[in-house]
Amino acid sequence: MDSTVLSLRIDGELLERLRGHAARRGMSVQDYVARTLIREDFDERFKTAVEETEKFYGAPDAPGDQVRPSAGIA
């Protein structure tokens, strides 16, 4: 996979929060930010795929069409 440099200017408080999040995961700030962006991109692509599938097959319209858990199952 090819990579490119991205330079960001961020607030000092945000950088400190990112350092804390990254440190808790044993990651560098760069790796933490890249992983967060990758996860967000995946979420967006997945959401789009679900929406396209619902358009193609039709989404359930009535609330009774949706699957609900049975009462008594914990």
C-alpha positions in Angstrom: 0.0 0.0 0.0 1.3 3.4 -0.9 1.5 6.1 1.7 1.5 9.9 1.7 2.3 12.5 4.4 -0.5 14.5 5.8 0.3 17.5 8.0 -2.3 18.7 10.5 -2.5 21.8 12.7 -4.4 21.0 15.8 -5.1 22.6 19.2 -2.8 21.9 22.0 -5.6 20.5 24.2 -6.7 18.2 21.5 -3.2 16.9 21.0 -2.9 16.2 24.7 -6.2 14.2 24.7 -5.0 12.3 21.6 -1.7 11.5 23.4 -3.7 10.2 26.3 -5.9 8.0 24.1 -2.9 6.7 22.2 -0.9 6.0 25.4 -3.7 3.9 26.9 -3.6 1.8 23.8 0.2 1.6 23.6 0.2 3.5 20.3 1.9 6.6 18.9 -0.4 9.6 18.2 0.2 9.1 14.5 -0.9 5.5 14.6 -3.9 6.3 16.8 -5.1 9.0 14.5 -4.6 6.8 11.4 -6.5 3.9 13.0 -9.3 6.2 14.0 -9.6 7.6 10.4 -9.5 4.1 9.0 -12.3 2.9 11.3 -14.4 6.0 10.5 -13.9 5.4 6.8 -14.9 1.7 7.2 -18.0 2.8 9.2 -19.0 5.2 6.4 -18.5 2.6 3.6 -20.4 0.0 5.6 -23.3 2.4 6.2 -23.4 3.3 2.5 -23.4 -0.4 1.6 -26.3 -1.1 4.0 -28.3 1.8 2.5 -27.6 0.6 -1.0 -28.7 -2.9 -0.1 -31.9 -1.6 1.5 -32.7 0.4 -1.6 -32.1 -2.6 -3.8 -34.1 -5.1 -1.7 -36.4 -2.6 0.1 -36.2 -1.7 3.7 -38.9 -2.9 6.1 -41.5 -0.1 6.3 -43.8 -1.2 9.1 -42.5 -1.5 12.7 -44.1 -5.0 12.8 -41.7 -6.1 10.0 -38.7 -5.7 12.2 -37.3 -8.7 14.2 -37.7 -8.2 17.9 -36.1 -10.3 20.7 -38.5 -12.6 22.5 -39.6 -11.7 26.0 -37.9 -13.8 28.6 -34.6 -14.2 26.7 -31.9 -12.5 28.7 
